[in-house]
Structures are given as C-alpha cells and as structure tokens.
Amino acid sequence: MQLTPYLEAVARDLDRATALADQQTRELTQRVASVIEPGLRLAMVQLLSDAAAQLTAELDGPVITVRMEGRDPDWHIVRNEATLAAHDSEPGDDDNSARVTVRLPEAVKKRAESAAQIAGQSLNTWIVQALRRATTSDTTSHRSSRRISGWA
C-alpha cells in the first residue's frame, strides 16, 4: 500500500490552507510539510498496524499483519489451517469426520490445488466445500430442460 498519495494530499491541503498567506508563510509551510512527512508516514503505519491487530482479534481466525516493503506498508494475511478445518463443518454436519481416498488425474489435482490457493484455503477445505455445494438439496439448479410449467 503506497502512502505517498495520502501524504501528497496532506501537502496539497496545507498548500490550499495557506493560499492567501504571503510567500514567506507559504515557503515555511512547504518546509514544515517536508520535515513532518516521516512522522506522518510512521503514524500511518501505526494506524494500519493497530487496525490489523483489531481485525485479527475480531475475525477469530486469520492473522493480519503489516510488513514494510521499502518505505510502504504491505498487508499480509495468514490463515491458520486448524481454524480453516474448524470452519469446515456446518450446522447439521456430524462432528465425526471420515477419511476417503480418491484417485484424481494429475491435471485435475493441479487445478484443484490452484483453486484452493486462490481461495486462500487448504486443498482439503476446498474439496469439502466443493462437495458440500455439489450435494446440497437445492433442486432449482438441477431442473430438466424438458419440464413444462405454466397454465394449460
């Protein structure tokens, strides 16, 4: 996340605030803006870090951290496999799990791993959710094209 656009917006606001001032005041304001920029940058990073900590506490699962990439912060989200496994079950699912061995073509396995990675899930979690979606009792999505409805 680049902080430069936000810092430039603050500098523009200071410039507008001193637009009617004399030249010496405007130059002084520009110098002050350049001097306080590192402090503002640090305060913004602290704000993001505090927000990440609060979100982590409220989400009860993923851990959100802020890391510095050069001069700019970057969000990192780590999903705990144990937490993901705990969220695999839905109301009505029994607490017992069953082990199933499935032989997949290598290409299908690679696509499933890729889809799981994109979703930020383990392969097991992704497969469980895919099977759950495929086995729901939603009959509206499985209607035959030969069905006739309406008034006769």
N, C-alpha and C positions, 0 to 999 in steps of 0.2 A: 504494500500500500504506500503510495508516494505521498509524502507530507507537503512537498513543495507547492502544489496548487492551493492548499489551505493557508500556508504561510504567505504566499503571494496575495491571497485575498485579504489577509490581515493588513499587509503593507498597502494595498490599494485603499482599504478603509481608512487607514491613518492618513494617506495622501489626500483623500476626499475631505477628511475632518479638518485638515489644515489648508484647504484650498484658498480660503480667504485671508490666510495669515501672510505676513511678509516673507520674503525669500529666505532670510536667515532662520526663521522658525521652521520653514519647510525643510531646509537642509538639515537642521538639527533633528527633526522628526525622522528623516530618512536615515541618519546615522544611528539614532536610537533603535530604529526598527532592525537594522543590520546587526546591532550589538545584542539585542534580546532574542534574535532568531534561534540560537542554540538552546536557550532556556525554554522558549515556546515549543521547540521540537521535543525536548525532554518531557515537558508537561503533557504533550500529546501522546507520547509513547506510554507514559504513566497512566493516562486516561484509558488507552487501549488495553493495557495490562490489567487494570482494575476491572474493566468491562469483561475481559476474557475470564478472569477469576470468578466474577459474579455469574456469568453464563455457565461456567463449568459447575459451579455449586448448584445452580437451578436445574440444569439438564440431567443431573444424576446419571452420568454415563460417560460421554465423550469428555476428553480433557482438551481445553483450548488454551494455547499458549501464544505468546507474541515473541518472535525472534527478530533480531536485527539482521537485515540484508543490506550491508553497506550503511547508509545513513537513514534508511527507511525500514519501518517495521513490516513484518510479514506474519500473517495468521497461520498457525499450524493446529490441526485438529487430529487427535489420536483417539481412535475408537477402541475401547477395551473389548477383547474377544469374549471375556466372561460376561460382560454386560450385554453384548450382542446376543449371546446364547440365551441369556435370561429373558430377553425380549422376543425370542422365537415363539414362545407359546402364546396362545390366545385364550380368552375365556372359553371354557368348554373343552379345551385340549386336556388330556390327562397329563399328570406330572411325570409319568414314565416315558422314557424315550426308547426307541427301537433302532437297532443298527441294521442297515440294509447295504448290501454290496451290489454295486451297479457297474457294469462294464460299458464304457462310453467310447465312441470313436474319438481319437485324439483331437480332431478338429472341433468337435462339439465341446469337449472338455476345455479346450483353449478359449473358445468363445464364451463359455460359462464363466471361466476364471476372469476373463476380461470384463464381462458384465458385472461380476461381483466386485471387482476392483473399482470400476467406475462408480458403483453404488456405495463404495466405502464399506463393504461387508466381507465377511469370510465366505468362502465358496459354500460351506455347509449352510450358513444362514441364508444365502441367496437361493440355494436349491430348495430349502424348506419353504421359503416364501413363495417360490415359483410353483411348487407342488400345492401349497395351500390355495393359491389363486386358481390353479387348474382344477381343484377338487371342490370348490365351493358349490353350493346348491343354487347358484344363480341361473335359472332356466331361461331368462330373457336373452342371454347371449348365445344360446345354443338352439335357437328355433330353426326348424326346417324351412327351406325356401318354398316347399310345396304347401305350406299351411295357408288356409284361406280364412280371412276374418272379415267381419262387416255384416251388413244387412243383406238378406237374401230376397 
